[in-house]
């Protein structure tokens, strides 16, 4: 088969993998396509954590025998028993002749072993087809499985003159409807959303996912776990986050809040963690380690400038999403996306790499990696 044909089927597998967004965490997004004599005979994706993997779903959905076929899969097939049996076993049982893999799985239980097992049993294995696209699709999983820490996306919307709110504090709305819809897609995709207590007191948000997934065969969006950094437990018991804590999980991280307030929050359905302190605030490295231990693989950081600077200073941010609206609001005292002390020299500024620019309505979304 030509590389062009391989890329065609791998792109279809990438599209299928996206259907698992919001349901598979902390597992990877994976899509699979079965092809025989130039015809697609089966498709599948990893639909939910604990459910069948993409390869087994494609085999379950096949329209004829898979013997002698080629399977295209965005991530190396697993070869160990976890929540489900190994996909390498299914590939061998169905006498698939060739496996085309997008990117390898760095999980120490796989890490090339899946491909080795298939080759040892006579299956032709080709790797690296659309590798960059497959790695980007699974950037959350690849980071989490190798570090055991969440993949953190720092997100903000600002005007063209760099303000996230007017000098009065009003911020509805900085960005347009297309940008806000994209934000909710990201909320669905990531496991948790984190803000500081300042945002809670100023905006009283719910931090829910308000969206329908277009062209999705199964469902609507999923609400992320809400995380609040609140060193002194100042969050009001009647805050929207607390009132909805039984319906949508809420974690309140503090350093020195009162036991009585902590007990009241727990009684309302919230989870309360006492974390290590750093500079009088919640130690974000400690918090990330704890979130990772709870299998929370990703965090969307939507805090104010103080929390954003603390996160950058702590080195916990992997990706930045900046929505830029074509507006000028002015105001010397109007807030900017990143506060704190800042760097003394421009040469010390944090530089982003792998940047992309996307137009969303009248806004621009600038994304990059730290």
Helices and strands as residue ranges (DSSP letters): H 3-18, E 31-36, E 39-45, H 54-60, E 70-75, H 87-93, E 98-103, H 113-120, E 124-127, H 131-137, H 139-147, E 151-159, H 177-189, E 192-196, H 197-203, E 225-229, H 240-243, E 250-254, H 259-267, E 271-274, E 277-278, E 281-282, H 284-293, E 298-301, H 305-314, E 319-325, G 346-348, E 353-360, E 363-369
